[in-house]
Amino acid sequence: MSAYADIVDTINARTLPQLGLAIRRLRKRRHLSQADLAQRAGVSRQWVITVEQGRTHGLEVGHVMRVLDELDASLTVRDDLDPDAAR
């Protein structure tokens, strides 16, 4: 485990439903309503609802990045085939 992993909460999100759950958890930790998050990120409340339910296909990455930015979170891509990436 890296020192970074020791200080940062990592939420695995390999599917759209898992990403939606991660966004919902972060939103609730920040005590934001769906409407508040949507307004701050410049997306619709319906978009936030759909993402949190993991029901969206063709998800716009730009929207996801703005939402994560408002949650003070980031998206990390890890090579699951690289044995050193798990550290």
C-alpha positions as CSV (number, residue, x, y, z in Angstrom):
1,M,0.0,0.0,0.0
2,S,1.3,3.4,-0.9
3,A,1.2,6.3,1.6
4,Y,-1.3,7.9,-0.7
5,A,-3.7,5.0,-0.3
6,D,-3.4,5.3,3.5
7,I,-4.8,8.8,3.5
8,V,-7.3,8.6,0.7
9,D,-10.6,6.6,0.8
10,T,-10.7,4.6,-2.4
11,I,-14.1,3.5,-3.8
12,N,-13.9,0.8,-6.5
13,A,-16.2,1.6,-9.4
14,R,-15.7,-0.9,-12.3
15,T,-19.3,-0.6,-13.5
16,L,-21.8,2.2,-14.0
17,P,-23.9,1.1,-11.0
18,Q,-20.7,1.1,-8.8
19,L,-19.8,4.6,-10.1
20,G,-23.3,5.7,-9.2
21,L,-23.1,4.3,-5.7
22,A,-19.7,6.0,-5.2
23,I,-21.1,9.3,-6.3
24,R,-24.1,8.9,-4.0
25,R,-21.9,8.0,-1.0
26,L,-19.7,11.0,-1.6
27,R,-22.6,13.3,-2.1
28,K,-24.2,12.2,1.2
29,R,-20.8,12.5,3.0
30,R,-20.7,16.1,1.8
31,H,-24.3,16.6,3.0
32,L,-25.4,17.7,-0.4
33,S,-28.9,17.1,-1.9
34,Q,-29.1,15.8,-5.5
35,A,-30.4,19.3,-6.5
36,D,-27.5,21.0,-4.7
37,L,-24.9,18.8,-6.4
38,A,-26.5,19.2,-9.8
39,Q,-26.6,23.0,-9.5
40,R,-23.0,23.2,-8.4
41,A,-21.8,20.9,-11.1
42,G,-23.9,22.4,-13.9
43,V,-25.9,19.2,-14.6
44,S,-29.6,18.5,-14.2
45,R,-31.0,16.9,-11.0
46,Q,-32.4,14.1,-13.3
47,W,-28.8,13.4,-14.6
48,V,-27.6,13.0,-11.0
49,I,-30.5,10.7,-10.2
50,T,-29.9,8.6,-13.3
51,V,-26.1,8.3,-12.6
52,E,-26.7,7.4,-9.0
53,Q,-29.0,4.6,-10.1
54,G,-26.4,3.3,-12.5
55,R,-29.0,3.4,-15.3
56,T,-27.2,5.7,-17.8
57,H,-25.5,4.5,-20.9
58,G,-23.4,6.9,-23.0
59,L,-22.4,8.7,-19.8
60,E,-20.7,12.0,-20.6
61,V,-17.2,12.0,-19.0
62,G,-17.2,15.7,-18.8
63,H,-20.3,15.7,-16.6
64,V,-18.8,13.0,-14.4
65,M,-15.6,15.0,-13.9
66,R,-17.5,18.2,-13.0
67,V,-19.6,16.2,-10.4
68,L,-16.5,14.6,-8.9
69,D,-14.8,18.0,-8.8
70,E,-17.7,19.4,-6.8
71,L,-17.4,16.4,-4.4
72,D,-13.6,17.0,-4.1
73,A,-13.0,13.6,-5.6
74,S,-11.1,12.3,-8.5
75,L,-11.3,9.5,-11.1
76,T,-8.3,7.1,-11.0
77,V,-7.6,4.5,-13.7
78,R,-5.6,1.5,-12.4
79,D,-4.1,-1.2,-14.5
80,D,-5.6,-4.3,-12.9
81,L,-3.2,-6.6,-14.9
82,D,-0.1,-4.8,-13.4
83,P,0.9,-6.5,-10.1
84,D,2.6,-3.3,-9.0
85,A,-0.5,-1.2,-9.5
86,A,-2.2,-2.7,-6.4
87,R,0.4,-1.3,-4.1
